[in-house]
Amino acid sequence: AWLKNQASAFKDKEGFEHEVVRHVETTLARSLYNCDEVAAYSATALAFRDRLILEWNRTQQRQTFTDSKRVYYLSLEFLMGRALDNAMLNVKQKDLARDGLADLGFRIEDVIQQEHDAALGNGGLGRLAACFLDSLASLNFPAWGYGLRYRYGIFKQEIIDGYQVEVPDYWLDFNPWEFPRHDVTVDIQFYGSVQKKTDEAGKPVFHWDAGETVKAVAYDVPIPGYDTPTTNNLRLWSSKAASGEFDFQKFNSGDYESSVADQQRAETISAVLYPNDNLDRGKELRLKQQYFWVAASLYDIVRRFKKTKRSWKEFPQQVAIQLNDTHPTLAIVELQRILIDLEGLEWNEAWDIVVNTFGYTNHTVLPEALEKWSVPLIQHLLPRHLQIIYDINLYFLQKVEREFPDEHELLREVSIIEESQPKMVRMAYLAIVGSHKVNGVAELHSDLIKTTIFKDFVRIFGPDKFTNVTNGITPRRWLHQANPRLSELIASKTGGHDFLKDLKKLNQLEHYVEDKEFRKEWAEIKYANKVRLAKHIKASTGVTVNPASLFDVQVKRIHEYKRQQMNIFGAIHRYLTLKDLSPEERQKQLPRVSIFGGKAAPGYWMAKQIIHLINSVGSVVNNDKDIGDLLKVVFLEDYNVSKAEIIIPASDLSEHISTAGTEASGTSNMKFVLNGGLIIGTCDGANIEITREIGEPNIFLFGNLAEDVEALRHDHRYGKSNPLDPKLVRVFEEIEKGTFGNPQDFAGMISAVREHGDYYLVSDDFSSYIEAHAEVDKAYRDQEGWITKSITSVAGMGFFSSDRCIHEYAEEIWNVEPLKADQAG
Ligand code: 26Q
C-alpha cells in the first residue's frame, strides 16, 4: 500500500525501459546494439538505484524532522549478498522489470546473476547483521548500520586437486549500490602520547598528542524496506591518507618513498576483511580497523546529535548503539573519551550516558573466539584509551569490592585486565561493564553465558542485565527471493503476501496439510529446486546427481565444533555399508547425495584437512561402479550468500550437528526449515527452539546434551571414555588403509578423536548420529509422511522472522519505536 504513492516508482514497464536505455547510452556510454548481460545488469541496477536514493533522501528528511530516537548497529561484518533482486522485490517492481528486460531481449534471471556478491562478512554474524538491516527498514525503524568498506571481502574459494585455494575477492570494480560521500570525512588519530595538564579551575585535563592521522571517508549503501516508504542507510568507512593522495610536502622535497608509504599504510586499514570466523588472533591491524571504524562512526553519531541542540543527558533518549559482538567495544571507551576530554563532562555523568547508550550482543562461548588485546599494544596504539580503560576498571572493581568485600578472588576473576604476561584487556568484560543490556542469540546460549563465562557478572549486576534475543532471518530474501514458487504457493493459501511481513501467518498452512493438490505442488516445487541444484552441481563439479535422491546438505564455515568431520565419517560408513551388500540388497537402498560447502579460515589447518577428506571421499565414491546413484559426495566450492539461495531451497535434509553447547544459535537451520527441508541436529543453539515450534516428530535429534559435555571431556582426558564404536573404528581403518588417498593427509583428524581427547566428542555422538540417519532413511521412504513433516514444519516457523527479533531488541534493549504510518510515508 505504501508503494502506490511512491513518487520514484516506475509508472510502467516502458518507464523502466526508458531509464535502462538512458543509463546504457549515457552513464555507461554504450549503444543498445552492444549491450550485453553485464551492461543490462549495470543499467538495471542504476535505474533502481536512482529510485532508492530518492526514497533514501525522503526517509532521512522524515527521520530528521520527527527527531525520533535512532538505532545504530555497529558491525565489522555485513554479509549482504546481491542487492538488485532484493531491491526489485522490496519495492515490488520485479514483475515490471522482468517484462521490461524481456522487451529489451534479456532474461531477468541472467541479468540478476551478473552481480557480484557483497561479501563483507565471514558467516552467521555478518549475515545476521544484513537480515537485521532488512527488518529495520521493513518495520520503519530509524536505523543506521555502520561498518567498514573493505576493498577485499571474504576470499573466493577454489578447490584445486581437492584442496582449498584462496583467491582475493576484489568486488568494487563496478558497484552501483554505494554512494561515495567525499564531503563526509573524519580524521582518525593513532599512536602518540598523552599530556596531563590542569585547566583554570585546577581540574586535570588530558590531551592526546597523536602520532598518525588517517582520513575516514563515508560510503553510503541504501537499504530499502519491503513494501515500506523507508530506505535506511548503511554507512561504510573507507580509509585514506589524511594528507590527500600522498604528502605533497614530502613528495616535493624528494621523499617520494615515505610519502607513498604513508598513503599505503592509511589505505591498508580498510583493505581486507579478516577471514577468521570464531577465532581471535591479536593482530595490530585488526585493532586499528576496529578503532578506525568505531571512532568515525561515533564522530558521525555525535555530530548528528549535536545538531539537535539537546543537552548531553538526553543522548541515550536519542541514540541506541548495538555492539555486534565485542569487535566494536572500543566505542564504549571512545564515547567516554569524547564526553570527558572533548566535551568537559564529569566522569560519572559521562559514564551514565555511555552505559545507557550501549547494548552488547554475544555470539559465542568458544574460548578461542573471546577477544583479548594486549595492554602494550593498546598503550602503543591508543594511549589515552588505555588510561580510560584502567579508570573504568578501577571504578568497576571498587563497586565489586564494596558489594562483595570478602571475595578477593572475585576481583581478579572479573577484572577487565587479565594479570597475565603481558597483561590483556578482556573485551567481553569491558562490553558488559559498559552496556545496560547483554544478550545471547538463542535460549540455550543465553542461559550458558549466564551460568558459565559471565556468571560472576550476573551476581554483580543482577540477572536483569542479561537477556535473550533468539536470532531470526528475513523471510523476504530467504523465502520470497530464494524460493519464489514456494512463496507464491504459500501466498495463494494464506491470503496474499502478508505472511512476508507477519510470518506467524504461516500457521494457516496447517489447514492444507491434507490437501492433495497443495501437497502435490509442494513436492513439485522441492523437486524443481533440486533439479536446479543438480544442474549447478554438474556445472561446477562435473558430478551427475539424480534429483530423486535424498539431498543431504551441510553448508557453513568449516570448523571442528560444527563437526563436518563427523558427517564425512558418516558418509564413509554409508559407503562401506553399501559395499558390503549384495547387488540385489544394494538396489533396495535409498539413494543419497551428501552435499558439503563452506570456507576454512586460511590458517586453520584441521579445517583444510576436512575439506580435503571430503573431496577425496567424493572422488572414490562418485566413481565406484558398484555404487552408482546410491551415494554421491560433493563439495561445492565458494559457498556464499548467492549460492545459499540456490542450495537451501533444494535441500531435503540439512545437518546442524555441532557439539552441544558450542553453536550459539545457527541461522541457516532456520532458512532450511523455512524452505521445507528437514533437519538432523544436536540439541544445540536454535535447534532446540525450532523443535519446540515445529514439534519433535519433525526433526531428527541425536547426541549428548550440553549439560553432559564437560563430564565427557573429563572422561576423555583421564582415559575413562567408552571404547570407540566399531563402525567408527572401521571408518578409521579404511582411511588408514589408503582407500581415500594418502592416509598421512588425514592422520590429524583421526588422532584428534583417538589420541587427543576428542574435544568435540565425535566418538561420543557417532553411534547416535548413525542411528538418526537410519531414521531419516526410514522416514524418507514414506514420501507422504515426509511431505506432511515438511509442510507442518514450515507452518511452525513464524517465530524465526528477524522482524520478531527486531521488535524484541526495540522493546527490551533500545527503547525505540518505529515511525508511525503518517510519519513514515
Ligand atoms: C575476532 C577477532 C579477530 C578476528 C576475527 C574475529 C571474529 C570474526 C568473526 C570472531 C568471530 C566472528 C564470527 C562469529 C560468528 O559468526 N558467530 C555466529 O553468529 C551467529 C549469529 O548470531 C550464530 O548464529 C552462530 O551460532 C555463531 O557461530
Boltz pocket constraint, residues with backbone or C-beta under 6 A from the ligand:
constraints:
  - pocket:
      binder: B
      contacts: [[A, 122], [A, 123], [A, 124], [A, 125], [A, 126], [A, 128], [A, 274], [A, 276], [A, 277], [A, 278], [A, 279], [A, 280], [A, 281], [A, 286], [A, 362], [A, 363], [A, 364], [A, 369], [A, 371], [A, 441], [A, 471], [A, 662], [A, 663], [A, 664], [A, 665], [A, 666], [A, 667], [A, 685]]
      max_distance: 6.0
